[in-house]
Amino acid sequence: MDNQFLLEAINQTMPFGKYAGRKLLQLPEPYLVWFHQKGFPEGKLGQQLALMHEIKVNGLETMLQPLLRD
């Protein structure tokens, strides 16, 4: 994984659903666990959500919060 993909994933806005408009890094862990169980969407967004799931379950969220853009 390259740094650019990580930055884009952290700052990607959720395009649909209950948490539409939130940055992916700000999604609640239970929501990402649900996606993990049901299956992530196809394509880049699915890859980004899978990455956010790994970040959350491994406790890395606070380390990456400074990289969020307004």
N, C-alpha and C positions, 0 to 999 in steps of 0.2 A: 504494500500500500504506500502511496506517496503522500506527502504532506498536503498537496493541493486537494486531493480527494477528501482527506480528513477535514480540512477547513471548509470545503464546500458542504460536506455532510453535516457538520456542526451547525452551519448557518443556513441550511436549507429550510424553507418554510413548509410545514405540513399542508398539502394542498386540499385535503378533504377530511371529512369525519368530525368527530366531537372536538378534536384539538386543531382544527384547521386554523392556520395563521400563526401557530407557535413554531418556534425553531425546533428542529428535531432533537437537539440536545436537551430541550426543556420539556420533552414529552415525559409523562410519568412512566416509571419502570413497569407497573402492571399492564399498561397499554402495549408496551413493547414485548412483554412476555406473552400477551395474548396473540400478537402478530406472529411471534416465534412458534407458538403452538398451532395456529391456524394456517400459517404460511404467509411469507412476505409477498408484496406485489412484485410483478415482473419488472425487470429493468433497473435503471439507476436508483430510483427511489427505494426499491426493495433492498438493494445493496446497502444504501445509506441507512435504512431502518435496521437492517441486520447489524451493521456496525454500531449503531446507537445502542442496540440491545447488548452487545458485547461490552461496550463502554460502561453501561449502567450496572450490569450484573457483576462486573469486576471492580466496581467502586472508583472509576476513573473520572467521573463527571466533574467533580470540583476542580480537578487539575486542568480540565479543558475549558471551564467557564470563562477564563480571561480571553479566550479566543473568539468569543461571541461578538458579532458586529451588531450595531443598532439597526 
